[in-house]
Amino acid sequence: MNNNVSSKTDYSNKKYWYQIPEITKDVDTFYIFSTNYIMSSFDDGAPDYATFDNEEMLEGTKEEYRDHASAFADSTNVFAPYYRQSGLRYAGEVVKNTGNFDNALLGLPYEDMTAALDYYFENCNGGRPFIMAGHSQGSAMVLLLLRTYFKEHPDYYARMVAAYAIGYSVTTKYLEANPHLKFATGETDTGVIVAWNTEGPGNIETNAHNIVVLPETRSINPLNWKLDETYAPASMNLGSIVINAQTGEPSIGDAGADAQINLARGVVVTHAKADPMPEEVANIAAEFFGPDGRHGNDYMYYYNNIKDNVAKRVAAYLNKQ
């Protein structure tokens, strides 16, 4: 069912934000959530896009902020809007039929996100530098906005510290088509896109289909911040988010998350132990991300390294001012 009926979302209403923070830092983060409208998107008659009251999306958003977006909170003020995101079922259909995930974002998701950005810049940002960040669908949206919205607002773009587009593909074709955008080359460069997709060895060995891994994509290693195949052992990992199997509570621990780029596939390969999933969820995850996909752990495996890197890029940007 297609619910692509345009109705402008009024982001002056706080109910459309997961978080509008108190301003305590010199830099902001604008975080765009990943697909949290997942299992219920496969229900009979389910709409293509999540409604703002979708319980699965709301609960997933809460967990994603805790496990992903909070990595930016020590160094920045984190703004995080809700939006009518594409459901996983519809996203899969669009990619299968058109080969382009952007087609699942245009319409309600894009309308919401540009409205949220307009409100943020006009009423909340106050001229501060900012980070754009997301995961998965959120990162695809970040990349879409970088080549559209921010191209139309160069005054905003000039203040961007970096864009963390983790869990989606930054391809050679994308960068060639948008020469104003640059991929990160190290640990502290600014005004750049920071991105990677994480997979286990099984995906590499089988050349598995992974909906977020596109041809000629690239990754930066989140442990050594290199672009080549230099191996980074788990001893370089500053701490992963580990979920307690009994309580479901997260803590910082050792997941054995090493990292090595596979240049041929353009991904980060890890030997970290994969968390078990319910069979229905595991089957859908394998269909979309491969039998050894680690998509859900792109942030969690490297959580403290991301937090540390955000602090370093923010400091590097502010030191240039």
VENKAKA-V726659 format. One record per backbone hydrogen bond with DSSP energy under -1.0 kcal/mol. CO is the residue of the C=O (numbers start at 1). NH is the residue of the N-H. If there is no record, write none. Layout:
co	nh
CO	NH
CO	NH
This chain:
co	nh
1	48
3	5
9	11
10	13
13	16
14	17
16	82
19	80
27	77
28	131
29	79
30	133
36	38
37	88
39	42
40	43
43	46
48	87
51	54
54	58
55	59
56	60
57	61
58	62
59	63
60	64
61	65
62	66
63	67
64	68
64	69
65	70
68	71
69	72
70	73
72	76
77	29
79	31
80	18
80	19
83	85
85	50
87	91
88	92
89	93
90	94
91	95
92	96
93	97
94	98
95	99
100	103
101	104
102	105
102	106
105	110
107	111
108	112
109	113
110	114
111	115
112	116
113	117
114	118
115	119
116	120
117	121
118	122
119	123
120	124
120	125
125	128
129	28
130	161
131	30
132	164
133	32
135	138
136	140
137	141
138	142
139	143
140	144
141	145
142	146
143	147
145	150
148	152
153	157
154	158
156	159
157	160
159	130
161	191
162	132
163	165
163	194
164	134
166	136
171	175
172	176
173	177
178	181
182	193
192	163
193	184
194	165
195	220
196	167
197	268
198	294
199	270
200	203
201	205
202	206
203	208
210	213
216	172
221	225
226	221
232	259
233	236
234	237
239	304
240	253
242	251
244	248
249	244
251	242
253	240
255	273
256	258
259	232
260	269
262	266
262	267
267	262
268	199
269	260
278	282
279	283
280	284
281	285
282	286
283	287
284	288
285	289
286	290
288	211
290	293
292	200
294	297
295	298
297	301
300	241
302	306
303	307
304	308
305	309
306	310
307	311
308	312
309	313
310	314
311	315
312	316
313	317
314	318
315	319
